[in-house]
């Protein structure tokens, strides 16, 4: 059984918003020789940090010639921003009588589209075919090792237990990675909690692609009874269950607890984050045993390193000069289509052709693509991994869909492009995110269509993984697992308009007194009007609120910080339905204000962000003159 790989990787994808509709009943199983031995059937419950989030259903059938067919169906369901996120997978693997893998078919649904991976093991090569959106891609990879299938692994484990071996190594094909990986199993000894009549054993398993070991409980025949694996949300556990677990998953939703826990709270709120041109972050690992992934890359360098932490300096990459950005020596893998970056999809190519401007160099052309994706797609948190054919058709998805479509459009115009996975800062937190790098000349330039700015992406982000998409949406999940759920992030300094501001380790995020709230990082001062008390000052994404004030009667004054999209925004757009806008000042800052008797809103643009003051209730509206006179905005 090898489903631990899927769950560790899928959990990492969920945290990054790479995670979907419906449990997996994804298609017909591959044909096999009719079994002579009755099929074995096993069910497992999947829990993450104690929450029941999925199940695994495994069937093993043995044919008359000893060949084995293993069918494994899994479902993982999480909640994100009020939406249900589902990942389903169906694997069918065929082994010969000696337990060697001969072929497999893996179907995955992490959005509305089903993606398919098929691998055939031949002498010295693995033939790999992937499919999404009706398009198929082929690759042949050299491989001289004998690869074990799940039944071969079970038998080898039973042999090690029977002969008292300390452990063994083997190689297998991991469908979630789209690649062969080495695995090591080490026998730790008998399970002390097992009854004498039913001996069990503890086994540690290390997959080369994952940062930490898993812990197995197996019986004397090598069958797995329980698995645990450290994951980005907390411990992932699979434990033996029965068929009722399929229905139980839907009755016990985790209601977004895991997703909320994936957001890393910043020590301060950053001013105008989409306008930052420099950021220095201290990334600390609670458990540094797995080490750090490679963090050096375009606009990103390590300025301090220790076993448990690194300090990374991020600099916004400058745009190239016009017509000085022609790509040189383009490698085929940088522009080739694959299962995720489907630059050969007819609809993708049609959009790319409609946006092509022969007067533009690669960077300027990519910027035009970025603006199109940013305005044409709609954010939908319930979708996980979305291939380009689905993104261009449905025009919706998470940040991954934005990145996948932008990179695919760029490749359709022969502009080298790759997907970046990491963190982005927004509204008080660093959250998992995806964006794109395009190559112009000899430089890779970050572009973000989901959290956009006009030009190269801002510095308020940290890249962890860069990948080309050949191995599917799970590419890079193992590297992400080294960091996510194991980290703290502290802002040490930020740079705006070329000027650095240092943030001392002991510096508070704000100062709150009886009558005054001051945030020196944002340049905000809020004075409490009579009859109001301070409310929330610690809201984070998806809530953009900086501070609220409330009256005894329930009236509310709220100050919010929102990023302004580079295209599609107009002054006064947030004031619709509140009457005619009037020009006012708040402190010394010019702003627009619209109001009714019981509701009002003020908007003030500063750089690439928008400051909003909202008054709800007659008492709050009546307090606006004092607010305008005493509050200070950037």
Secondary structure, 3 states (H helix, E strand, C coil): CCHHHHHHHHHHHHHCCCCCCCCCCCCCCCCCCCEEEEEEEEEEEEEECCEEEEEEEEEEEEECCCCEEEEEEEEEEEEECCEEEEEEEEEEEEECCCCEEEEEEEEEECCCCEEEEEEEEECCEEEEEEEECCEEEEEEEECCCCEECHHHHHHHHHHHHHHCCCEEEEEEEECCCCEEEEEEEEEEEECCCCCCCCCEEEEEEEECCCCCCEEEEEECCCCEEEEEEEECCEEEEEEEECCCHHHHHHHCCCCCHHHHHCCEECCCCCCCHHHCCEEEEEEEECCHHHCCCCCCECCEEEEEECCCEEEEEEECCCCCCCCCCCCCCCCHHHHCCCCCCCCCCHHHHHHHHHHCCCCCCHHHHHHHHHHHHHHHCEECCCCCCCCHHHHHHHCEECHHHHHHHHHHHHHHCCCCEEEEEEEEEECCEEEEEEEEEEEECCEEEEECCCCCCCCCCCCCEEEEEEECCCCCCCCCHHHHHCCCCCEEEEEEEEEECCEEEECCCCCCCCEECCCEEEECCCCEEEECCCCEEECCCCCCCCCCEEEEEEECCCCEEEEEEEECCCCCCCCCHHHCCCCCCEEEEECCEEEEEEECCCEEEEEEEECCEEEEEEEECHHHHHCHHHHHHHCECC
